[in-house]
Amino acid sequence: MRIHIASAVAVIVLAGFLGCGKDSSNPVTPPPTRDHFKVVQMRDNVFSPKDLVISVGDTVEWVNVGSNDHTSTSGPGCTGNGLWNSGSLSNGQTFTAIFDSGHINQTGALPYFCIFHCAINMKGTVTVNP
């Protein structure tokens, strides 16, 4: 009787391990490759590069390398449009945006600015190609 119980337990445990494969109903997004990952530096009062051209599915990371706090806020002029807003970033902090159907689902020229320094022309554009 003990041998049958031990065998049954082994079969159940083995079945559990075999069933631990990937769940295709909830796919995991792989990290972006270097070609699909762009970095914009937030220097004191300027984005570098100011204008960026990417493709749908690309990831953009803004990193504050300046001494002042900055934001990356989407919108024309100095008015946010709600597509993205990093909030205030101090030196060394980053903000990442993914330009795909699950996140920022827009193509074309997407203007953005720094809330704190828009009046002195800290603005840029992410152009998303299909």
Order of alpha helices (4+ residues) and beta strands (2+ residues): alpha-beta-beta-beta-beta-beta-beta-beta-beta
